[in-house]
Amino acid sequence: MLDSLDPTDRQILNILQAEGGISNVELARRVGMAPATTLERVRKLKQQGFITRTVALVDSAMVDQATVAYVNVSLTLHGADKVAAFQQQVEKLPQVMECYHISGDSDFLLKIVASDIGAYESFLLHEFGQIPHIGRIHTSFVLSTVKHRTQVPIAEG
């Protein structure tokens, strides 16, 4: 898929990843194109699935969600229906920021936010822990963030 992008499309993607709220006029100026042409390129990048959505990134500490936990989950049963049921339940929980079906010792890796460890404990006992077929949960709390990026590297070939 990357091969279908020309250098200008790659440049547009890199700029939009860094500055999602940039105006179309400013984006056009930076890539050296007319605003209408740039707008059409962005529309095509969305249509082709390169851009899935545009969001504002919120500082979790500013909204009282500074406790971050990475949680490894193993299911007791691994049939496709059990995995799908787990995924559907996780989708309903706003505290779960990310969920990955993984290989290795665990079946899933989740990123969960909470206001503090007590709130995480309550979530674990009263909501998350009620999901059927969870066999093992291993939680690691983030002490500090060394690096956090949302921008996928795209070579401007």
C-alpha positions as CSV (number, residue, x, y, z in Angstrom):
1,M,0.0,0.0,0.0
2,L,2.8,2.4,0.8
3,D,4.1,2.0,-2.8
4,S,0.9,3.7,-4.0
5,L,1.8,7.0,-2.2
6,D,3.8,9.6,-4.0
7,P,6.2,11.9,-2.0
8,T,3.5,14.6,-1.6
9,D,1.0,12.1,-0.1
10,R,3.7,11.0,2.3
11,Q,4.5,14.5,3.2
12,I,0.8,15.2,3.8
13,L,0.5,12.2,6.0
14,N,3.5,13.2,8.1
15,I,2.2,16.7,8.6
16,L,-1.3,15.6,9.5
17,Q,0.0,13.1,12.0
18,A,2.0,15.8,13.7
19,E,-0.6,18.6,13.4
20,G,-4.1,17.1,12.9
21,G,-5.7,20.5,13.3
22,I,-3.7,22.3,10.6
23,S,-5.9,24.3,8.2
24,N,-6.1,23.1,4.6
25,V,-4.6,26.4,3.5
26,E,-1.5,26.0,5.7
27,L,-1.2,22.3,4.6
28,A,-1.4,23.3,1.0
29,R,1.3,26.0,1.5
30,R,3.6,23.5,3.2
31,V,3.4,21.0,0.4
32,G,3.4,23.6,-2.3
33,M,0.0,22.9,-3.8
34,A,-3.3,24.7,-4.3
35,P,-5.7,24.3,-1.4
36,A,-8.3,22.6,-3.6
37,T,-5.8,20.0,-4.8
38,T,-4.6,19.4,-1.3
39,L,-8.1,19.0,0.0
40,E,-8.8,16.4,-2.7
41,R,-5.6,14.5,-1.8
42,V,-6.6,14.4,1.8
43,R,-10.1,13.2,0.9
44,K,-8.6,10.4,-1.2
45,L,-6.2,9.4,1.6
46,K,-9.2,9.1,3.9
47,Q,-11.2,7.2,1.2
48,Q,-8.3,4.7,0.7
49,G,-8.0,4.1,4.4
50,F,-4.6,5.7,5.0
51,I,-6.3,8.2,7.3
52,T,-8.7,6.5,9.6
53,R,-9.8,9.4,11.7
54,T,-8.7,12.8,13.0
55,V,-8.6,13.3,16.8
56,A,-7.4,15.7,19.5
57,L,-5.0,14.0,22.0
58,V,-5.9,14.8,25.6
59,D,-3.4,14.9,28.5
60,S,-4.8,12.1,30.7
61,A,-3.5,13.7,33.9
62,M,-5.4,16.9,33.1
63,V,-8.7,14.9,33.1
64,D,-7.9,12.9,36.2
65,Q,-6.9,9.7,34.4
66,A,-3.2,9.7,35.2
67,T,-2.9,6.1,36.3
68,V,-2.0,3.9,33.4
69,A,-1.8,0.1,33.5
70,Y,-0.8,-2.5,31.0
71,V,-2.7,-5.7,31.6
72,N,-1.9,-9.1,30.2
73,V,-5.0,-11.3,30.1
74,S,-5.2,-15.1,29.5
75,L,-8.5,-16.7,28.7
76,T,-9.6,-20.1,30.1
77,L,-11.2,-21.1,26.8
78,H,-9.8,-20.1,23.4
79,G,-12.5,-20.9,20.9
80,A,-13.4,-18.2,18.3
81,D,-16.7,-17.5,20.0
82,K,-15.0,-17.0,23.4
83,V,-12.4,-14.7,21.9
84,A,-15.1,-12.7,20.1
85,A,-17.2,-12.5,23.3
86,F,-14.2,-11.1,25.2
87,Q,-13.5,-8.6,22.5
88,Q,-17.1,-7.4,22.5
89,Q,-17.1,-6.9,26.3
90,V,-13.8,-5.0,26.2
91,E,-15.2,-2.7,23.5
92,K,-17.9,-1.5,26.0
93,L,-15.4,-0.4,28.7
94,P,-14.2,3.2,28.2
95,Q,-11.3,2.7,30.6
96,V,-9.7,0.3,28.1
97,M,-7.8,2.6,25.8
98,E,-6.2,-0.2,23.6
99,C,-6.6,-3.9,23.3
100,Y,-4.4,-6.2,21.3
101,H,-4.9,-10.0,20.6
102,I,-1.4,-11.2,21.0
103,S,0.8,-14.3,20.8
104,G,2.9,-15.6,23.6
105,D,2.1,-16.4,27.2
106,S,-1.0,-14.1,27.3
107,D,-3.9,-13.8,24.9
108,F,-4.5,-10.1,25.1
109,L,-2.6,-7.0,26.1
110,L,-4.7,-4.0,27.2
111,K,-3.9,-0.4,28.1
112,I,-6.2,0.8,30.9
113,V,-6.5,4.3,32.5
114,A,-7.9,5.2,35.9
115,S,-7.8,8.1,38.3
116,D,-5.7,6.2,40.8
117,I,-4.9,2.6,41.9
118,G,-8.0,2.4,44.0
119,A,-10.2,3.2,40.9
120,Y,-8.3,0.6,38.9
121,E,-8.9,-2.0,41.6
122,S,-12.6,-1.2,41.6
123,F,-12.7,-1.4,37.8
124,L,-10.9,-4.7,37.9
125,L,-13.2,-6.2,40.6
126,H,-16.5,-4.9,39.5
127,E,-16.3,-4.5,35.8
128,F,-13.4,-6.1,34.0
129,G,-13.2,-9.1,36.3
130,Q,-16.8,-10.0,35.5
131,I,-16.0,-10.8,31.9
132,P,-16.5,-14.6,31.4
133,H,-13.6,-16.9,30.7
134,I,-10.8,-14.7,32.1
135,G,-8.2,-17.1,33.5
136,R,-5.3,-14.9,34.5
137,I,-4.7,-11.2,34.8
138,H,-1.3,-9.6,35.2
139,T,-1.1,-5.8,35.7
140,S,1.9,-3.6,35.3
141,F,1.6,0.1,36.3
142,V,3.4,2.8,34.4
143,L,5.7,4.7,36.7
144,S,6.8,7.3,34.1
145,T,6.5,7.7,30.4
146,V,9.9,7.6,28.6
147,K,8.4,7.9,25.1
148,H,4.9,8.2,23.7
149,R,4.3,8.7,20.0
150,T,1.2,8.6,17.9
151,Q,2.9,9.3,14.7
152,V,3.7,6.3,12.5
153,P,7.0,6.8,10.7
154,I,6.5,7.3,6.9
155,A,9.6,7.7,4.7
156,E,9.2,10.6,2.4
157,G,10.7,8.6,-0.5
